[in-house]
Amino acid sequence: MHSKKNSPVRNFFRAVGAIIWKDLSTEFRSRELLSAVLIFALLVILIFNFALELDVKTRTSVTSGVLWVTFAFAGTIGLNRSMAVEKDRGCLEGLLLAPVDRSAIYFGKAISNLAFMLIIEAIILPVYSLLYNTNLFNLGLIGVILLGSVGYVAVGTLLASMAVQTRTRDVLLPILLFPVVIPIMIAAVKASNGFLQGIAITELMPYINLLLVYDVIFIAVAFMVFDYVVEE
Amino acid sequence: MIEVHKLIKRFGLKTVLRGIEFKVQPGEFVALLGPNGSGKTTFLHILATLSKPSIGEIRIAGFQLPSQASSVRQQLGVVTHQPLLYGDLTAEENLLFYGRMYAIPDIGNRIAEVLGMIGLFARRRDLVRTFSRGMQQRLAIGRAVLHNPDVMLFDEPYTGLDQDASTMLDDVLQTVASHGRTVVMTSHDLARAEDLATRFDILSRGVITASIHREELGQDNLLSFYRQALTE
């Protein structure tokens, strides 16, 4: 045997790093996930742009809602695709056969998914700014997007691991995911809107705290139950 | 090396394995034969730690399942009819990824050694999705032996291979087995099993109904023994 001298903690982080490296390498080579999700997200923004036909004042008030709906829809496609790649060629079994704690697989996939989601969001924000003529370069808003994305991906990765084992995975994931992330969506939309309207951060703290609490809860729950979710 | 005692596996109300008794000595090559639906893959999945037994005791290389699953995984190499490889990574990158998951030291040299053994060194920088089914299966074996496991589990490794690819896989399997490893292989192909294995166990309706060593076969061929075992 080769790796008896390695500590479990080191092996854990090595496995997390290996999964992130693998996901980023395959994606930057094929660009299947990023291109599909990005086109979908841009189409959603365009549809909202033409469908709502809002005046300047109303436009600012719906920005956070449109943004988070776009992130949620695009994120679902990304999460589904990310787990489907593992399932289709049996690679999920390959990961499960590795002698590492299975939560390492969860964290590796979740961090990759978060990276993809943040890349998509980083492209959507300037496009949205141009289309709606709204300045979205606001540090508070970026912080809320980061917190909201962490919670969304934390629970999304777990549920995608569950949904991918069914024949109706494409339909099942949003059905499972959207009810669970409603608190995150509400808090993220309210906090984002607050920052865009220039409301003081002290008034927005309840929403930010809610996001933080949900992030911690979702990560902890996923850490504890991932092993059972991927068990046959 | 492998000891299984009174193993029962249920899926809901359906009992797939009904009290399996199975023992494999170090260095033995056991072919597990049986008709479709007899429970071969379920049994191998349990040995591979991909599924938990409902009832029963299992020890592999001195470690108990499922409580010491991680230690067992370090001793196991598993090959299924799916390659468990990433099409958008090269052969070398696939092995590098699994090498990191198994925390193999001096991974570069080990990868070169394994690629040489399976005859794919010249194609090491090609994407796996450009490989034929036979080449993918050889690389899958390379992936499985990368961490130098003591026990190899093969689940229908010849599925989908043409005659040439099957013959090439025979050579690789013989090389793998000749290193003193313990091998358990499920197969429908009696002729191939007869060429490779040192012992033949027949699994029928969730129990092992017969077992014979190669030297005990005598004048009878494996096919007549197999048919007799299924009619008993």
Interface residues (C-beta under 8 A of the other chain):
Chain A: M1 H2 S3 K4 N6 R10 N11 R14 A15 G17 A18 I19 W21 K22 S25 T26 R29 S30 V85 R89 G90 C91 E93 G94 L95 L96 L97 A98 P99 V100 D101 E231 E232
Chain B: H45 A48 T49 L50 S51 K52 S70 S71 R73 Q74 Q75 L76 V78 T80 Q82 P83 L84 L85 Y86 G87 D88 L89 E93 F97 Y98 R100 M101 Y102 A103 I104 P105 R110 L127 R143 H147 N148 P149 D150
